[in-house]
Amino acid sequence: MSKNNFFKSKKIINKKCQTQIVSTVLITGLLLSVVSVTYIWGKPLIQKVSDNAKIESRINKLNEIDKAIKDVADTGSPNTIEITLENDESISINDEGELVYTTITAVPLVTTYDWGPINFVESPYTNEKYSVDTTTAMSSGYKQCKPTNVYKGEVNLTYNSEETEEYNVLVFNGEKTPYYDYVCLTKDLNDFDCNQNCGYVDEPIILGNTSFQIFYVNETGKRVNIIGREILKTGELGTDDPEGIIVGRAILSNEKYFVTFKLVYRPLKDPNTGNTHQIILNCEKDCFVGPGEHNIYLSLIEKPQGTLSTNEYNINIRVI
């Protein structure tokens, strides 16, 4: 082979090698790009699947605890539930006698607005409602917050502290509409603050550290509906209404969702006798634990019944 032919062959081989290297680099770069895009696109889905499994596991554990509590109430025999809490998780009994389970997720799998029911279609909570006949026409003897005729009624309002006091209900035409739409709640007809004790429909009035909202005013001023404190909603015994309802809520903080579940026991009324049955959770000590392996000890407390029409099943809980 001549010297010229040798160098030509060498150049051809070098070009082929360079082409193969460039092709390999391009293919590798393309694959890395595809993998990166796939990871970035699929990561939220993977996280959602993981969080969903986590939340389902916590709900299953709460259902297990609920079943154990009802067994103790039915049989009187003590019971123990084992539970393992991960980092940033806790379980406790709050002052309202609700079992509280907290955890953390990356995506919101429960409502972020208000407590939403998890194991039932309805929330265990409702608001106390008052319907007041305000048919007494007043011509004098009251503080006049609006320059109109006034109708009056009376109502017993219950605070969050469960203390009850009687209030006068004064109905004015607030001049926003041609009708009666402005209400004042006061114990003294001549000594109250028109800015603090009064409001239009859908406006809150704070009394005794409790928010009372004017829900409805009859246009003639002769009936007022008021929404009061939050209370437990009564279910019906012998139906599908559960005693224990799990509710949940998520709060966003530092790009994580702090999820809180509560196991809430509400009263059930016997439709035949009118008697009310309710499980009440008590915790005198060991009411809060964090990450680790724990035991939840359940036992029935013998307590005298409050009234003949109320059957209470007081369950003592210790978590250690």
GUDOVEX-49889 format. One line per field, with one value per residue: residue in one letter; residue number from 1; x, y, z of N, C-alpha, C in turn. Coordinates in steps of 0.02 Angstrom, whole numbers. Layout:
residuo: (A:...);
num: (NUM:...);
n_c1: (X:...);
n_c2: (Y:...);
n_c3: (Z:...);
ca_c1: (X:...);
ca_c2: (Y:...);
ca_c3: (Z:...);
c_c1: (X:...);
c_c2: (Y:...);
c_c3: (Z:...);
! end
This chain:
residuo: (M:S:K:N:N:F:F:K:S:K:K:I:I:N:K:K:C:Q:T:Q:I:V:S:T:V:L:I:T:G:L:L:L:S:V:V:S:V:T:Y:I:W:G:K:P:L:I:Q:K:V:S:D:N:A:K:I:E:S:R:I:N:K:L:N:E:I:D:K:A:I:K:D:V:A:D:T:G:S:P:N:T:I:E:I:T:L:E:N:D:E:S:I:S:I:N:D:E:G:E:L:V:Y:T:T:I:T:A:V:P:L:V:T:T:Y:D:W:G:P:I:N:F:V:E:S:P:Y:T:N:E:K:Y:S:V:D:T:T:T:A:M:S:S:G:Y:K:Q:C:K:P:T:N:V:Y:K:G:E:V:N:L:T:Y:N:S:E:E:T:E:E:Y:N:V:L:V:F:N:G:E:K:T:P:Y:Y:D:Y:V:C:L:T:K:D:L:N:D:F:D:C:N:Q:N:C:G:Y:V:D:E:P:I:I:L:G:N:T:S:F:Q:I:F:Y:V:N:E:T:G:K:R:V:N:I:I:G:R:E:I:L:K:T:G:E:L:G:T:D:D:P:E:G:I:I:V:G:R:A:I:L:S:N:E:K:Y:F:V:T:F:K:L:V:Y:R:P:L:K:D:P:N:T:G:N:T:H:Q:I:I:L:N:C:E:K:D:C:F:V:G:P:G:E:H:N:I:Y:L:S:L:I:E:K:P:Q:G:T:L:S:T:N:E:Y:N:I:N:I:R:V:I);
num: (1:2:3:4:5:6:7:8:9:10:11:12:13:14:15:16:17:18:19:20:21:22:23:24:25:26:27:28:29:30:31:32:33:34:35:36:37:38:39:40:41:42:43:44:45:46:47:48:49:50:51:52:53:54:55:56:57:58:59:60:61:62:63:64:65:66:67:68:69:70:71:72:73:74:75:76:77:78:79:80:81:82:83:84:85:86:87:88:89:90:91:92:93:94:95:96:97:98:99:100:101:102:103:104:105:106:107:108:109:110:111:112:113:114:115:116:117:118:119:120:121:122:123:124:125:126:127:128:129:130:131:132:133:134:135:136:137:138:139:140:141:142:143:144:145:146:147:148:149:150:151:152:153:154:155:156:157:158:159:160:161:162:163:164:165:166:167:168:169:170:171:172:173:174:175:176:177:178:179:180:181:182:183:184:185:186:187:188:189:190:191:192:193:194:195:196:197:198:199:200:201:202:203:204:205:206:207:208:209:210:211:212:213:214:215:216:217:218:219:220:221:222:223:224:225:226:227:228:229:230:231:232:233:234:235:236:237:238:239:240:241:242:243:244:245:246:247:248:249:250:251:252:253:254:255:256:257:258:259:260:261:262:263:264:265:266:267:268:269:270:271:272:273:274:275:276:277:278:279:280:281:282:283:284:285:286:287:288:289:290:291:292:293:294:295:296:297:298:299:300:301:302:303:304:305:306:307:308:309:310:311:312:313:314:315:316:317:318:319:320);
n_c1: (43:26:102:17:-110:-116:-123:-244:-334:-318:-367:-502:-540:-520:-617:-734:-726:-734:-862:-939:-913:-964:-1099:-1129:-1114:-1216:-1330:-1323:-1337:-1464:-1539:-1517:-1580:-1712:-1736:-1722:-1825:-1933:-1922:-1940:-2070:-2138:-2114:-2204:-2318:-2274:-2248:-2376:-2440:-2368:-2397:-2535:-2545:-2490:-2582:-2698:-2658:-2650:-2783:-2840:-2784:-2844:-2976:-2962:-2932:-3052:-3143:-3094:-3119:-3260:-3285:-3238:-3330:-3447:-3424:-3356:-3232:-3055:-2937:-2799:-2704:-2577:-2462:-2363:-2271:-2211:-2072:-2108:-2240:-2385:-2492:-2636:-2747:-2866:-2930:-3065:-3102:-3068:-2986:-2831:-2733:-2584:-2492:-2377:-2381:-2335:-2421:-2588:-2706:-2822:-2955:-2914:-2980:-3085:-3138:-3158:-3267:-3212:-3238:-3373:-3524:-3565:-3519:-3471:-3502:-3608:-3700:-3772:-3941:-4055:-4221:-4314:-4458:-4499:-4606:-4652:-4696:-4599:-4602:-4537:-4410:-4288:-4123:-4089:-4026:-4044:-4142:-4284:-4442:-4456:-4445:-4460:-4393:-4357:-4218:-4129:-3961:-3822:-3656:-3487:-3430:-3531:-3615:-3771:-3867:-3996:-4053:-4108:-4184:-4172:-4246:-4210:-4242:-4112:-4082:-4012:-4088:-4263:-4322:-4336:-4181:-4078:-4002:-3995:-3918:-3940:-3925:-3966:-4080:-4050:-3916:-3793:-3675:-3694:-3610:-3545:-3636:-3727:-3785:-3794:-3877:-3785:-3676:-3561:-3590:-3506:-3518:-3485:-3362:-3402:-3457:-3599:-3707:-3810:-3930:-4050:-4178:-4344:-4433:-4529:-4487:-4523:-4473:-4324:-4180:-4043:-3874:-3773:-3648:-3529:-3578:-3596:-3668:-3817:-3843:-3942:-3986:-3967:-3965:-3869:-3791:-3637:-3554:-3423:-3337:-3220:-3128:-3037:-2903:-2793:-2649:-2550:-2375:-2214:-2195:-2246:-2380:-2466:-2555:-2701:-2795:-2949:-3034:-3194:-3325:-3497:-3664:-3795:-3965:-4097:-4232:-4349:-4357:-4308:-4194:-4022:-3866:-3692:-3518:-3383:-3223:-3089:-2942:-2823:-2686:-2529:-2564:-2514:-2404:-2255:-2150:-2111:-2131:-2283:-2409:-2584:-2690:-2848:-2990:-3143:-3228:-3316:-3447:-3570:-3728:-3780:-3915:-4076:-4108:-3992:-3860:-3698:-3538:-3394:-3232:-3071:-2912:-2743:-2585:-2434);
n_c2: (-59:110:259:369:311:242:345:401:297:292:415:399:298:365:465:387:334:451:491:387:406:534:506:415:498:591:509:460:581:616:512:535:657:621:532:622:714:627:588:711:739:627:623:698:617:494:534:567:442:377:458:439:304:312:396:317:209:271:305:177:131:217:174:47:78:141:33:-46:37:42:-93:-103:-19:-92:-219:-198:-246:-221:-160:-164:-73:-80:38:120:263:376:490:658:631:614:565:598:647:771:919:917:786:712:599:629:624:659:694:707:760:773:815:882:780:781:893:1068:1171:1159:1051:895:755:585:445:441:514:633:772:765:877:1019:1174:1260:1311:1447:1500:1642:1725:1884:1979:2082:2246:2390:2549:2631:2639:2578:2569:2661:2606:2619:2732:2685:2596:2467:2292:2164:2021:1874:1768:1622:1607:1501:1491:1447:1397:1328:1393:1474:1617:1741:1842:1997:2021:2135:2207:2302:2413:2420:2508:2469:2396:2398:2330:2249:2213:2217:2173:2172:2105:2097:2108:2213:2334:2468:2487:2453:2419:2482:2453:2337:2243:2219:2178:2147:2026:1876:1927:1916:1917:1941:1865:1829:1765:1690:1660:1723:1713:1811:1735:1741:1860:1900:1993:2078:2098:2012:1888:1803:1711:1632:1579:1482:1421:1289:1122:945:840:750:578:435:298:125:134:162:264:312:302:346:463:498:640:755:870:975:1077:1195:1219:1278:1213:1088:979:983:864:832:716:678:578:575:563:558:591:466:446:350:304:247:258:383:402:450:393:390:383:432:499:492:558:554:554:532:575:613:568:552:512:336:169:123:88:88:100:47:67:41:163:168:270:375:400:549:591:508:490:482:386:358:306:297:302:269:323:284:321:252);
n_c3: (0:-41:30:30:17:136:235:197:228:365:404:371:460:582:572:573:704:779:743:799:936:958:927:1030:1142:1117:1118:1250:1320:1278:1334:1470:1481:1453:1560:1667:1642:1651:1785:1851:1810:1856:1993:2082:2068:2117:2248:2288:2283:2382:2495:2499:2533:2659:2728:2720:2796:2924:2945:2948:3066:3159:3143:3195:3329:3363:3353:3458:3568:3568:3593:3725:3788:3766:3825:3945:3971:3982:3856:3740:3623:3503:3436:3313:3293:3172:3133:3178:3206:3312:3450:3546:3682:3683:3771:3747:3747:3633:3524:3454:3310:3232:3082:2940:2770:2595:2498:2488:2549:2619:2669:2668:2724:2823:2957:2890:2864:2872:2883:2868:2800:2856:2959:3132:3199:3232:3232:3368:3361:3365:3370:3373:3426:3391:3430:3507:3503:3523:3596:3680:3813:3778:3708:3566:3425:3291:3195:3198:3210:3336:3367:3491:3576:3679:3724:3776:3780:3754:3806:3748:3861:3917:4002:4027:3980:3987:3853:3782:3624:3503:3361:3221:3081:2980:2880:2769:2686:2633:2735:2898:2966:3055:3206:3384:3528:3696:3875:3954:3914:3898:3915:3823:3690:3533:3426:3461:3510:3410:3241:3063:2953:2940:3005:3142:3320:3466:3618:3785:3753:3645:3481:3404:3270:3165:3076:3005:2972:2986:2866:2917:3043:3147:3179:3219:3176:3250:3249:3352:3466:3425:3427:3467:3345:3358:3330:3270:3365:3326:3190:3039:3083:3146:3307:3334:3240:3116:3082:2975:2939:2844:2857:2777:2789:2775:2651:2675:2724:2870:2943:3031:3118:3198:3314:3352:3469:3465:3530:3527:3496:3563:3468:3516:3658:3683:3755:3775:3715:3743:3710:3808:3810:3923:4000:4118:4142:4049:3918:3796:3665:3565:3422:3399:3472:3546:3674:3684:3813:3862:3963:4056:4148:4295:4322:4400:4321:4236:4212:4208:4077:4005:3950:3986:3931:3999:3949:3996:3942:3916:3851:3821);
ca_c1: (0:66:99:-43:-169:-115:-148:-315:-371:-315:-414:-570:-552:-527:-683:-785:-722:-761:-935:-968:-908:-1014:-1165:-1138:-1125:-1282:-1381:-1320:-1367:-1536:-1569:-1516:-1632:-1777:-1743:-1732:-1893:-1979:-1919:-1972:-2142:-2167:-2103:-2265:-2363:-2245:-2258:-2448:-2455:-2339:-2436:-2601:-2537:-2478:-2645:-2743:-2634:-2669:-2856:-2853:-2766:-2897:-3034:-2946:-2941:-3124:-3174:-3073:-3155:-3329:-3285:-3232:-3394:-3498:-3409:-3326:-3165:-3002:-2907:-2736:-2688:-2508:-2457:-2295:-2274:-2151:-2049:-2157:-2308:-2404:-2561:-2652:-2818:-2871:-2975:-3135:-3112:-3060:-2921:-2800:-2677:-2554:-2440:-2355:-2379:-2310:-2478:-2649:-2753:-2884:-2974:-2872:-3024:-3119:-3137:-3199:-3277:-3171:-3269:-3446:-3541:-3580:-3475:-3501:-3516:-3659:-3704:-3836:-3985:-4108:-4274:-4342:-4516:-4490:-4671:-4670:-4679:-4571:-4606:-4492:-4376:-4233:-4072:-4108:-3967:-4066:-4202:-4343:-4480:-4418:-4479:-4419:-4406:-4307:-4188:-4076:-3903:-3772:-3588:-3443:-3417:-3594:-3657:-3828:-3894:-4052:-4040:-4161:-4169:-4203:-4241:-4217:-4230:-4045:-4079:-3979:-4143:-4327:-4351:-4300:-4123:-4025:-4020:-3953:-3925:-3919:-3959:-3993:-4108:-4025:-3844:-3755:-3638:-3725:-3560:-3522:-3692:-3776:-3758:-3839:-3877:-3719:-3623:-3557:-3593:-3468:-3544:-3458:-3310:-3436:-3482:-3669:-3717:-3879:-3938:-4110:-4225:-4406:-4435:-4573:-4454:-4556:-4439:-4251:-4144:-3974:-3830:-3729:-3586:-3523:-3594:-3597:-3732:-3845:-3864:-3997:-3965:-3999:-3959:-3799:-3756:-3584:-3539:-3358:-3327:-3153:-3125:-2969:-2889:-2722:-2626:-2486:-2323:-2147:-2202:-2271:-2448:-2474:-2621:-2728:-2856:-2980:-3086:-3243:-3384:-3557:-3720:-3845:-4029:-4141:-4296:-4405:-4360:-4284:-4132:-3961:-3808:-3631:-3452:-3344:-3153:-3056:-2870:-2798:-2613:-2504:-2613:-2480:-2341:-2227:-2125:-2090:-2181:-2323:-2469:-2642:-2727:-2918:-3028:-3207:-3233:-3384:-3467:-3643:-3759:-3802:-3988:-4105:-4115:-3926:-3815:-3631:-3488:-3332:-3175:-3007:-2860:-2674:-2541:-2366);
ca_c2: (0:171:301:411:269:225:401:409:246:311:472:372:262:415:497:339:330:514:489:341:437:588:474:387:554:619:461:461:644:613:466:569:708:587:508:680:739:576:591:773:734:573:628:714:559:446:560:562:372:363:492:409:243:333:420:259:171:306:298:108:126:250:129:-7:106:151:-33:-68:79:19:-159:-91:9:-144:-277:-179:-276:-177:-179:-130:-66:-61:88:145:331:396:557:713:608:613:546:629:659:842:937:902:714:687:569:669:592:707:668:756:737:822:838:886:726:796:963:1118:1226:1146:980:855:686:536:379:449:569:693:793:756:943:1063:1235:1269:1358:1479:1535:1689:1765:1953:2007:2137:2311:2434:2621:2667:2595:2542:2610:2662:2602:2642:2774:2650:2558:2410:2233:2133:1954:1850:1703:1598:1590:1461:1505:1389:1372:1294:1437:1502:1680:1767:1904:2029:2024:2195:2205:2368:2420:2449:2555:2440:2372:2426:2284:2240:2171:2234:2142:2183:2057:2132:2092:2275:2369:2536:2490:2408:2452:2468:2428:2272:2197:2219:2160:2127:1954:1846:1958:1886:1957:1903:1870:1777:1730:1645:1695:1712:1743:1822:1694:1760:1908:1908:2062:2119:2107:1974:1824:1804:1648:1644:1520:1489:1383:1224:1066:880:823:687:528:392:231:71:146:162:321:289:342:378:489:524:701:773:936:985:1147:1202:1255:1261:1168:1023:982:953:833:813:676:673:528:612:524:599:555:432:445:293:331:217:282:452:404:465:352:423:364:490:482:527:546:589:561:499:594:634:536:567:456:276:116:138:50:126:60:67:35:73:195:167:336:382:433:617:590:443:486:483:330:376:254:335:261:298:309:299:306:252);
ca_c3: (0:-45:89:24:31:208:273:182:266:436:414:369:524:635:565:597:777:806:733:849:1002:959:930:1097:1188:1104:1143:1324:1342:1266:1384:1535:1479:1458:1628:1711:1632:1678:1858:1873:1797:1895:2065:2119:2067:2164:2315:2303:2297:2447:2547:2502:2572:2728:2757:2726:2854:2986:2953:2969:3137:3197:3142:3242:3396:3371:3366:3524:3617:3570:3626:3796:3810:3764:3868:4008:3977:3957:3793:3725:3552:3489:3382:3299:3265:3136:3150:3171:3220:3383:3465:3610:3699:3698:3827:3728:3747:3565:3511:3401:3277:3185:3038:2889:2701:2547:2458:2529:2534:2655:2661:2700:2743:2886:2974:2844:2886:2836:2882:2867:2754:2893:3013:3199:3228:3205:3273:3404:3325:3405:3334:3422:3407:3412:3412:3552:3474:3575:3580:3726:3861:3747:3674:3496:3383:3225:3203:3171:3259:3361:3393:3543:3601:3727:3708:3820:3740:3790:3786:3740:3929:3934:4044:3989:4005:3948:3817:3742:3553:3474:3288:3190:3010:2978:2824:2710:2644:2658:2784:2961:2951:3102:3270:3442:3582:3757:3937:3978:3856:3891:3927:3780:3637:3468:3380:3483:3525:3356:3176:3009:2937:2925:3044:3208:3381:3516:3686:3828:3714:3599:3422:3385:3204:3144:3016:2967:3003:2948:2841:2959:3108:3200:3193:3209:3185:3271:3252:3409:3474:3393:3471:3433:3313:3384:3281:3291:3386:3289:3118:3017:3113:3191:3367:3324:3173:3104:3041:2961:2910:2829:2859:2742:2825:2751:2594:2698:2751:2936:2941:3097:3120:3264:3324:3392:3486:3471:3561:3486:3532:3551:3444:3553:3727:3688:3793:3737:3731:3718:3734:3828:3822:3979:4007:4177:4133:3989:3866:3735:3648:3500:3383:3434:3482:3606:3688:3705:3862:3866:4017:4070:4214:4323:4346:4404:4264:4249:4216:4190:4005:3975:3964:3968:3936:4009:3933:4014:3893:3931:3795:3848);
c_c1: (45:55:36:-106:-174:-145:-222:-357:-373:-364:-486:-588:-562:-595:-739:-785:-752:-837:-969:-967:-960:-1085:-1180:-1152:-1194:-1337:-1383:-1352:-1442:-1571:-1571:-1570:-1701:-1789:-1757:-1803:-1945:-1981:-1955:-2047:-2174:-2160:-2165:-2314:-2340:-2258:-2331:-2467:-2429:-2379:-2505:-2599:-2527:-2543:-2693:-2723:-2654:-2744:-2874:-2837:-2819:-2961:-3024:-2955:-3015:-3160:-3157:-3110:-3227:-3335:-3280:-3297:-3447:-3487:-3384:-3256:-3113:-2971:-2843:-2724:-2615:-2507:-2385:-2302:-2208:-2129:-2103:-2229:-2321:-2475:-2576:-2728:-2823:-2923:-3048:-3150:-3110:-2991:-2891:-2737:-2649:-2499:-2423:-2356:-2352:-2365:-2540:-2699:-2818:-2895:-2927:-2914:-3055:-3115:-3185:-3207:-3240:-3208:-3346:-3462:-3553:-3527:-3509:-3522:-3575:-3659:-3773:-3876:-4040:-4157:-4313:-4401:-4506:-4553:-4692:-4648:-4658:-4577:-4559:-4458:-4321:-4184:-4083:-4045:-3982:-4131:-4264:-4383:-4443:-4465:-4431:-4442:-4353:-4282:-4136:-4018:-3851:-3703:-3549:-3428:-3476:-3636:-3711:-3853:-3949:-4034:-4104:-4137:-4208:-4192:-4257:-4218:-4163:-4032:-4038:-4031:-4207:-4356:-4310:-4242:-4065:-4046:-3969:-3969:-3898:-3958:-3993:-4016:-4078:-3949:-3809:-3723:-3668:-3675:-3538:-3578:-3740:-3743:-3814:-3836:-3807:-3662:-3622:-3563:-3559:-3495:-3515:-3406:-3340:-3464:-3554:-3681:-3791:-3889:-3996:-4151:-4286:-4413:-4482:-4544:-4481:-4528:-4365:-4223:-4070:-3937:-3780:-3669:-3588:-3536:-3592:-3667:-3755:-3866:-3921:-3972:-4003:-3998:-3885:-3759:-3701:-3578:-3474:-3349:-3256:-3158:-3052:-2963:-2814:-2707:-2557:-2438:-2255:-2149:-2221:-2342:-2450:-2546:-2641:-2792:-2883:-3034:-3134:-3304:-3443:-3613:-3765:-3909:-4069:-4209:-4356:-4413:-4342:-4220:-4072:-3904:-3746:-3569:-3413:-3273:-3125:-2982:-2844:-2722:-2592:-2551:-2581:-2416:-2320:-2201:-2102:-2146:-2216:-2381:-2524:-2685:-2798:-2953:-3092:-3206:-3305:-3400:-3543:-3669:-3784:-3878:-4013:-4108:-4048:-3885:-3745:-3583:-3421:-3272:-3111:-2953:-2792:-2631:-2469:-2320);
c_c2: (62:212:344:372:252:282:414:360:265:367:447:338:312:450:452:336:393:516:445:372:492:560:447:442:584:574:461:525:645:569:500:623:678:562:565:707:692:579:653:769:682:579:647:655:506:468:555:491:353:394:461:344:259:354:362:216:204:300:228:99:160:208:71:17:116:86:-56:-28:56:-50:-151:-64:-45:-199:-258:-206:-229:-204:-138:-130:-46:-12:111:212:348:466:609:690:608:588:571:629:733:855:923:827:684:657:602:633:641:673:722:723:792:851:837:832:733:872:1010:1176:1216:1072:942:784:636:470:381:510:635:708:778:822:977:1126:1239:1323:1383:1513:1577:1727:1836:1993:2065:2203:2359:2506:2661:2615:2554:2591:2605:2664:2624:2681:2743:2621:2494:2355:2196:2062:1935:1782:1686:1573:1553:1474:1440:1357:1332:1333:1468:1566:1704:1834:1930:2032:2084:2195:2275:2360:2456:2496:2530:2416:2405:2386:2284:2191:2182:2212:2159:2131:2088:2108:2153:2316:2438:2542:2436:2448:2432:2439:2357:2221:2188:2198:2145:2051:1933:1879:1927:1938:1915:1918:1813:1734:1679:1686:1674:1749:1751:1787:1718:1810:1912:1982:2108:2129:2062:1904:1831:1734:1663:1577:1532:1445:1317:1170:1001:867:755:641:485:322:178:80:142:221:296:333:381:399:518:585:719:842:942:1059:1151:1244:1231:1206:1096:1033:945:929:812:775:677:618:558:568:570:559:523:428:383:319:305:247:356:459:416:421:387:395:428:468:525:510:588:600:521:511:614:595:556:505:397:224:126:89:98:81:89:30:75:100:193:235:339:420:502:621:521:434:485:423:348:318:289:289:299:275:330:278:309:210);
c_c3: (0:18:88:41:105:249:259:223:340:451:415:434:581:632:590:674:809:800:785:919:1010:965:999:1148:1180:1131:1219:1351:1334:1318:1452:1538:1488:1529:1676:1705:1661:1754:1884:1865:1843:1970:2104:2123:2116:2235:2336:2321:2366:2504:2555:2543:2646:2763:2768:2786:2920:2998:2975:3043:3181:3198:3191:3314:3412:3389:3437:3579:3624:3603:3702:3825:3814:3816:3938:4018:3948:3893:3783:3650:3546:3431:3375:3264:3232:3161:3135:3179:3295:3390:3536:3621:3718:3753:3812:3727:3677:3558:3449:3376:3226:3145:2986:2821:2656:2504:2501:2509:2574:2650:2698:2727:2812:2899:2928:2869:2842:2828:2881:2824:2790:2945:3080:3230:3194:3248:3305:3369:3372:3358:3384:3392:3435:3394:3456:3521:3530:3552:3625:3771:3830:3717:3599:3452:3311:3234:3173:3227:3276:3383:3440:3558:3652:3706:3761:3776:3782:3761:3774:3808:3956:3985:4000:4021:3958:3917:3786:3670:3524:3398:3260:3114:3004:2921:2765:2659:2669:2716:2849:2949:3000:3172:3324:3496:3646:3817:3967:3917:3845:3899:3886:3724:3569:3418:3397:3489:3467:3290:3127:2999:2915:2962:3114:3264:3435:3585:3727:3793:3665:3542:3407:3319:3188:3077:2972:3007:2958:2928:2880:3029:3163:3211:3175:3220:3198:3272:3308:3408:3437:3444:3431:3406:3337:3327:3309:3305:3345:3214:3099:3044:3160:3253:3357:3251:3169:3059:3030:2931:2900:2829:2827:2783:2799:2698:2614:2725:2818:2942:3012:3088:3191:3263:3375:3405:3500:3504:3509:3527:3512:3530:3483:3623:3733:3728:3748:3762:3702:3751:3749:3843:3877:3979:4065:4173:4072:3930:3800:3726:3578:3465:3426:3438:3549:3613:3711:3749:3870:3923:4030:4141:4236:4353:4351:4344:4283:4257:4195:4114:3968:3998:3939:3979:3938:4000:3953:3965:3922:3871:3819:3803);
! end
